[in-house]
Amino acid sequence: MKGTPIEIWFQDEARVGQKNTITRRWARRGTRPSAPKDQRTKSAYIFGAICPELGKGAALVLPFCNTDTMSLHLAEISLAIAPGAHAVVLMDQAGWHMTDKLDVPSNISIVTLPAKCPELNPVENIWQFMRDNWLSNRVFTSYENIIDLCCEAWNKLVDQPWRIMTIGRRKWARRF
């Protein structure tokens, strides 16, 4: 509808689990710091979305990726959209994003990004930042611990809207 404010959001999912990422660490020259590594296999998925222009984010931590969990995430994004605004949510072409069974709220339109182009989605950079700073080089003690630390990391991110803006802005996606 003409005159309706438009918000541009980006969405993606990330698996976080006990087989965790080991990242680079600073250390004194001549030393080799140890980093914990776990071989257990419990994991969860962060469904995350950001609106870089406004520095907003919406996420859920869920046990798996499918149409039902994606519908829950779209409902969460819908709650974060300004009243009276409409969101264009850009996302990859995962099967659970493309199905007709997906429940899309009325204040959201989905636009899929080209296949095999993760560099177009700034949420990929958000995942890298979160892993590098808050989620890597650790051993998760349980599934509940994974969920708690993922929620804690996401909440740290949304408490820093300037970080969402800095990491997430794409010149080609900015409104004029």
QUIDADA-V398554 format. One record per residue. RES is the residue in one letter. SS is DSSP state (~ for helix, > for strand, _ for the rest). PSI is psi in whole degrees, -180 to 180 (999 if undefined). D_LAST is the distance of its C-alpha to the last C-alpha in Angstrom with 1 decimal. Layout:
# QUIDADA-V398554
res: (RES,RES)
ss: (SS,SS)
psi: (PSI,PSI)
d_last: (D_LAST,D_LAST)
This chain:
# QUIDADA-V398554
res: (M,K,G,T,P,I,E,I,W,F,Q,D,E,A,R,V,G,Q,K,N,T,I,T,R,R,W,A,R,R,G,T,R,P,S,A,P,K,D,Q,R,T,K,S,A,Y,I,F,G,A,I,C,P,E,L,G,K,G,A,A,L,V,L,P,F,C,N,T,D,T,M,S,L,H,L,A,E,I,S,L,A,I,A,P,G,A,H,A,V,V,L,M,D,Q,A,G,W,H,M,T,D,K,L,D,V,P,S,N,I,S,I,V,T,L,P,A,K,C,P,E,L,N,P,V,E,N,I,W,Q,F,M,R,D,N,W,L,S,N,R,V,F,T,S,Y,E,N,I,I,D,L,C,C,E,A,W,N,K,L,V,D,Q,P,W,R,I,M,T,I,G,R,R,K,W,A,R,R,F)
ss: (_,_,_,_,_,>,>,>,>,>,>,>,>,>,>,>,>,_,_,_,_,_,_,_,_,_,_,_,_,_,_,_,_,_,_,_,_,_,_,_,_,_,>,>,>,>,>,>,>,>,>,_,_,_,_,>,>,>,>,>,>,>,_,_,_,_,~,~,~,~,~,~,~,~,~,~,~,~,~,~,_,_,_,_,_,>,>,>,>,>,>,_,_,_,~,~,~,~,_,_,_,_,_,_,_,_,_,>,>,>,>,>,_,_,_,_,_,~,~,~,_,_,~,~,~,~,~,~,~,~,~,~,~,~,~,_,_,_,_,_,_,_,~,~,~,~,~,~,~,~,~,~,~,~,~,~,~,~,_,_,~,~,~,~,~,~,~,~,_,_,~,~,~,_,_,_)
psi: (138,136,-5,127,140,131,135,120,153,143,148,170,151,135,133,129,-174,-29,81,167,140,127,169,149,147,141,158,144,135,-4,160,99,144,155,135,146,131,144,2,167,10,143,167,169,131,118,111,147,143,150,94,-34,-33,-6,31,157,157,133,159,146,119,161,-22,171,122,-176,-41,-44,-34,-38,-39,-41,-41,-38,-38,-43,-43,-36,-25,-11,138,143,133,-6,165,140,138,117,115,132,166,-176,37,151,-39,-7,-23,-10,148,-15,-6,132,102,119,156,-19,18,137,136,133,125,142,158,150,148,38,60,-21,-16,-15,109,-14,-27,-39,-32,-46,-45,-45,-47,-42,-47,-33,-29,-19,-9,176,46,161,122,130,-24,173,-42,-37,-39,-49,-48,-45,-33,-44,-42,-44,-45,-42,-36,-42,-50,-18,-5,72,-32,-31,-41,-43,-45,-47,-36,-19,138,126,-40,-17,3,145,149,999)
d_last: (18.2,16.0,14.5,14.9,12.4,11.5,12.3,12.3,15.8,18.0,21.8,25.0,28.6,30.8,34.6,36.3,40.0,43.3,43.1,40.5,38.7,40.4,38.1,38.9,40.5,41.4,45.2,47.8,48.8,51.7,50.9,49.5,48.0,48.6,45.9,46.8,46.7,47.4,48.7,48.3,45.9,44.4,40.6,37.7,34.1,31.1,28.6,25.3,21.7,18.9,15.4,14.2,11.3,14.0,17.0,18.9,21.4,24.0,27.1,30.7,33.6,35.7,38.8,37.5,34.8,35.2,33.8,35.1,33.6,30.2,30.4,31.2,28.2,25.9,27.6,26.9,23.2,23.3,24.9,22.1,19.3,18.7,21.0,19.6,16.6,16.5,16.0,15.5,17.9,18.1,21.6,24.4,27.0,29.8,32.4,31.8,28.1,29.0,32.0,32.3,34.1,31.0,30.4,26.7,25.8,24.4,21.2,20.4,19.6,20.6,19.2,21.5,20.8,23.1,26.6,27.7,24.3,24.3,22.3,19.2,19.8,19.3,21.9,24.4,23.7,24.1,27.5,28.5,27.8,29.7,32.6,32.9,32.9,34.2,35.7,37.6,41.1,42.6,45.0,44.1,47.3,46.5,44.0,43.4,42.8,40.1,38.4,38.8,37.4,34.4,33.6,34.2,31.8,29.0,29.6,29.5,26.1,24.5,26.3,24.1,20.5,19.6,21.4,19.3,16.1,17.9,19.4,16.8,13.4,12.7,10.4,10.5,9.6,6.5,3.8,0.0)
